[in-house]
Amino acid sequence: MKTAKHKMRILVICFVILAAVSCNPGLGTITITAERDFPEMGGRRPIATHVIYLLNNSITSPEMEEAFKKFMASTNPPSYQGIKGMKESEIRTRGGFMITDGASIWHRYIVDSQDTDYEGRVSFKRVPAGEYWLYCMIERPRHQRILWNVKTTVNFYDQTKVKINNDNITFKSDPRPELDQ
């Protein structure tokens, strides 16, 4: 009698382990700490309560770069008109492109999005193994936009730690064309 209970208990434990492994086929976690360091704004600060997007393609993909070139060469107003109050010089920047005509492209790349907490931290959980990009844009005084496009790799069952900070800014988009990168 005791042997049958013991075998049943082992069988149940094996089933639970098998179910846990098969329900989580190598999913990883990305843990992010986001901060900015701009001395004119008081030094190092977390990028708090801000959206970070997990993308399956880069915002500098060939598709995005081709669309950006057309956008910059065009004399037509942007197709997305939800940018009331922006001057043409603010729109015709990388940041302007990302919130106007480019949005329809990079929105197709979104896998997930999360808001950072007040300390600039956020995690993406249950992420399949592969390459991803973390995209974030903030606006500074005088309508300068800072964009991050940080590549990261998720491995099976791993926790990937990423810092978003001044060291990995991808673009600084300034309404003064000579300062736009």
C-alpha positions as CSV (number, residue, x, y, z in Angstrom):
1,M,0.0,0.0,0.0
2,K,2.8,2.4,1.0
3,T,4.6,1.6,-2.2
4,A,1.6,2.4,-4.4
5,K,1.3,5.8,-2.7
6,H,5.0,6.5,-3.0
7,K,4.9,5.6,-6.8
8,M,1.8,7.8,-7.3
9,R,3.5,10.7,-5.5
10,I,6.6,10.4,-7.7
11,L,4.5,10.2,-10.8
12,V,2.6,13.4,-9.8
13,I,5.9,15.2,-9.1
14,C,7.2,14.1,-12.5
15,F,4.0,15.3,-14.2
16,V,4.2,18.7,-12.5
17,I,7.9,19.2,-13.5
18,L,7.1,18.1,-17.1
19,A,4.1,20.5,-17.3
20,A,6.2,23.4,-15.9
21,V,9.0,22.8,-18.4
22,S,6.7,22.4,-21.4
23,C,4.6,25.5,-20.5
24,N,7.8,27.6,-20.4
25,P,9.8,26.6,-23.5
26,G,12.9,28.6,-22.8
27,L,11.3,31.9,-22.0
28,G,13.6,34.6,-20.6
29,T,13.3,37.9,-18.8
30,I,14.7,41.3,-19.7
31,T,15.3,43.6,-16.7
32,I,15.9,47.2,-17.5
33,T,17.2,50.2,-15.6
34,A,16.6,53.5,-17.4
35,E,18.2,56.7,-16.4
36,R,19.5,59.9,-18.0
37,D,22.2,62.3,-17.0
38,F,21.8,65.8,-18.2
39,P,23.6,68.3,-16.0
40,E,21.5,71.2,-17.1
41,M,18.4,69.3,-15.8
42,G,19.9,68.4,-12.4
43,G,22.2,65.5,-13.2
44,R,21.4,61.8,-13.1
45,R,17.6,61.0,-13.0
46,P,15.6,57.8,-13.6
47,I,13.5,57.7,-16.7
48,A,10.4,57.3,-14.6
49,T,6.9,56.3,-15.6
50,H,7.9,56.2,-19.2
51,V,7.0,53.6,-21.9
52,I,9.7,51.3,-23.1
53,Y,8.9,49.2,-26.1
54,L,10.2,45.7,-26.8
55,L,10.6,45.5,-30.6
56,N,11.5,42.5,-32.9
57,N,13.2,44.8,-35.4
58,S,15.4,47.9,-35.1
59,I,14.1,51.5,-35.7
60,T,17.1,51.7,-38.0
61,S,16.0,48.8,-40.2
62,P,16.4,49.3,-44.0
63,E,12.6,49.8,-44.2
64,M,12.7,52.6,-41.5
65,E,15.8,54.3,-43.1
66,E,14.2,54.4,-46.5
67,A,11.0,55.8,-45.1
68,F,13.0,58.4,-43.1
69,K,14.8,59.6,-46.2
70,K,11.5,60.0,-48.1
71,F,10.0,61.8,-45.1
72,M,12.9,64.3,-44.9
73,A,12.9,65.0,-48.6
74,S,9.1,65.5,-48.8
75,T,7.5,68.9,-48.8
76,N,4.1,67.3,-47.9
77,P,2.9,67.5,-44.3
78,P,3.2,64.3,-42.3
79,S,0.4,61.8,-42.8
80,Y,-0.2,61.6,-39.0
81,Q,-1.8,64.8,-37.8
82,G,-1.8,64.1,-34.1
83,I,1.1,66.5,-33.6
84,K,-0.7,69.8,-33.0
85,G,1.5,72.7,-31.9
86,M,4.7,71.3,-33.4
87,K,6.7,73.5,-35.8
88,E,7.9,72.2,-39.2
89,S,11.5,72.3,-37.9
90,E,10.4,70.0,-35.0
91,I,8.6,67.6,-37.2
92,R,11.4,67.3,-39.8
93,T,13.7,65.5,-37.4
94,R,14.3,61.8,-36.5
95,G,12.1,62.3,-33.4
96,G,9.3,63.9,-35.5
97,F,9.5,61.1,-38.0
98,M,9.1,58.5,-35.2
99,I,5.9,60.1,-33.9
100,T,4.4,60.9,-37.4
101,D,4.9,58.8,-40.5
102,G,7.4,56.4,-39.0
103,A,5.0,55.3,-36.3
104,S,3.0,53.1,-38.7
105,I,6.2,51.2,-39.5
106,W,7.8,50.7,-36.0
107,H,4.4,49.9,-34.4
108,R,4.4,46.7,-36.4
109,Y,7.7,45.7,-34.6
110,I,6.1,46.0,-31.1
111,V,6.3,42.7,-29.2
112,D,5.4,44.3,-25.8
113,S,5.5,47.6,-23.9
114,Q,5.8,48.4,-20.3
115,D,6.0,51.6,-18.2
116,T,9.0,52.1,-16.0
117,D,8.5,52.6,-12.3
118,Y,9.5,55.7,-10.4
119,E,13.1,54.4,-10.2
120,G,13.3,53.8,-13.9
121,R,13.0,50.0,-13.7
122,V,10.9,47.7,-15.7
123,S,10.9,44.0,-16.7
124,F,9.7,42.1,-19.7
125,K,8.9,38.5,-18.6
126,R,8.3,35.3,-20.6
127,V,10.2,36.5,-23.6
128,P,11.1,33.9,-26.2
129,A,14.8,33.5,-27.0
130,G,16.0,35.8,-29.7
131,E,17.2,39.3,-30.6
132,Y,15.2,42.3,-29.6
133,W,15.5,46.1,-29.5
134,L,14.4,48.3,-26.6
135,Y,13.0,51.6,-27.9
136,C,12.3,54.6,-25.8
137,M,12.0,58.3,-26.6
138,I,11.9,61.3,-24.2
139,E,11.4,64.9,-24.9
140,R,13.8,67.5,-23.4
141,P,13.3,71.3,-23.1
142,R,13.1,73.1,-26.4
143,H,11.5,70.0,-28.0
144,Q,14.7,68.0,-28.4
145,R,13.9,64.3,-28.5
146,I,16.3,61.6,-27.3
147,L,15.8,58.1,-28.8
148,W,17.1,54.8,-27.6
149,N,17.2,51.7,-29.8
150,V,19.2,49.3,-27.7
151,K,19.8,45.8,-29.1
152,T,19.6,42.9,-26.6
153,T,19.6,39.1,-26.9
154,V,17.5,36.8,-24.8
155,N,18.8,33.3,-24.2
156,F,16.8,30.3,-23.0
157,Y,15.7,30.7,-19.3
158,D,18.2,33.6,-18.8
159,Q,17.6,37.0,-17.1
160,T,19.1,39.7,-19.4
161,K,20.0,43.0,-17.7
162,V,20.1,46.1,-19.7
163,K,20.9,49.7,-18.9
164,I,19.4,52.5,-20.9
165,N,21.4,55.7,-20.3
166,N,23.5,58.4,-21.9
167,D,26.0,55.9,-23.1
168,N,23.6,54.2,-25.5
169,I,21.5,57.0,-26.9
170,T,20.9,56.3,-30.6
171,F,19.6,59.7,-31.8
172,K,19.4,63.2,-30.4
173,S,16.7,64.9,-32.5
174,D,16.9,68.7,-32.2
175,P,14.6,71.1,-34.0
176,R,17.7,73.0,-35.0
177,P,18.8,71.0,-38.1
178,E,22.5,71.5,-37.5
179,L,22.2,69.6,-34.2
180,D,20.1,66.7,-35.4
181,Q,21.9,63.4,-35.5
